[in-house]
Amino acid sequence: MTTVYLGLGSNLGDRRAYLKAAIDGLRLILTDIKESSVYETDPQYVTDQPAFLNQVISGETNLEPLEFFKHCQSIQKQVGRTPQTVRFGPREIDIDILCFGDVVLKTDTIEIPHPRLHERLFVLVPLCEIVPDWVCPKTGESVQKLIQKA
């Protein structure tokens, strides 16, 4: 089993319901789920959109990273995510793989650990809440150090 950390976000519709539905869907591929608090955050990159609710969860999976990623995409669609017309734009639900065990992976469709993890307090703070001693397998930096630098 591999420990996975996921960032969840929603800024359209019933944001809490979308987060809950995503976690319910993830229960099919994760065990021993731990949830951070839910944080309301201002949007980054494209700022002319509603505020987000963000949360980080962890869990255990026996899937391989690419298979897990495909399941996450499927869950997003099942929960109600519609195709985005603007990158970093509004969305019903977003599930980002922040970290997948000690895997470091880069393909045309996915990069693990998440390539913008280090600049996103909206995932670093809740990540630190559930695993304060986490160390990024790519950089070797602790979550506390990443928070200080963000």
N, C-alpha and C positions, 0 to 999 in steps of 0.2 A: 504494500500500500504506500502511496505517495501523498504527502501533505501538500495541499493546494490552497493558495490565498487568492481570493477574488474580490474585485471592486465592483460594487453595484451602484447604479445611478439612474435617476428618473427625474424629468422636469416637465412632463406633460400629464394631464389628467389626474387620476387618483394615484399620486406618487407612492404613497405607502402601500397601497394595494398592489401596485406593480412590483415593488420590492418583495413583498410577501409572496406573490405568485412566482417570482423568479426563484426564491429560496425553496418554495415547495417543489418546483420543477427540478432544482438541483439535488433534492433529496433522492432522486432516482439514480444519480451517479456519484453521490458523496455520502459518506457516513461520518459520524462524530462531528457534526456541524457546530461551529462556534460563531456567534454573531456579535459584531460591535454595536455600539449605539448608532442611531441614525442621526446624521448631521445635515443641516440645511446649509448649502454653500452657494456662493455666487458663481455663475458660469465663467469659465476661462476660455481664452482663444476667441470665441464668438460671444461677446458679452450682451448683445441685444436679444435676450431670450429669458424665460423664467428661471428662477432659482432651482437648484437641484436638491434632491434628497440623496445623500450618499451613505453607503455602509460597506464594511468589509466583512467577509465571512471566510472561515477556513473549514476544511474538511479533508477526509481521506478518500482516495480513489484508487482503483486498480486499473484504470484506463491509461493508455499512452497519451502524451500531450496533444497530438493532432486529432485523435479520436475524441478526446475530452473537449477540445476547441469546437469541433463540429457539433457535439451535443449542446454546448453553450449557445451556439448560433441557433440551433433548433429551438431551444428553450426561449430565447429572445423572441422568435417568431410566434411561438405558441402563446407567450404572455401578451403579445399584442404589438410588438415593435413593427413600425412601418418603415419602409426604405427611406433613408436620409437623403435629402437633396443638398444639404450643406454639411461639409465635414465639421465635426465638433458642434453641430447644430442640435436643436431640441430633439428629444426622443422619449418614448414611453419607458423604455428600459435599456440599460446597457450593462453587459456583463464582461468585465475585463479580467483576463488571467494576469494577476500581478506576479505570481511566482508559482512554479510547479516543482516542488522538491528542490533539488540542486541543479535542475536542468537549465542549461543556457542554450537557446535555440533561436535561429533566425532563418525564416523562409520568406517566400513572397507574400504569404498570408498571415504570418504570426511571428511575433518576437517575444521570447520569454527569457528573463524577466521583462515586464512591460517596459517599453523604451522611454516612456515619460514618467515612470514611477517617481523618480527622484525630484521632479518639479511639482508634484501634486500633493499639497497638504491635505486635500480632501480625501486621499486614500492613505497617506502616511500616518495621519493622526489616528484614524480608526484602526489601522493595522497595528500601530503601537499599543493601542488599547487591548487588543486580543493577544498579541505576542510581542511584549516589550523587549525581548532579547533577540528578535529576528535580525539576521545578517543577510544582506543581499549576496546571492551566490556569484553574481557577475562582478560587483565592485568590491566586495568584502567589507562594505560599510554597514554599520548598524542602523536600524530604523531611527534611533535618536539622532545620530549624526546626519542622516538624510533630512530629518525635520529641521535641524539647525541650519542646514545649507539651503533649504527650499525658500 
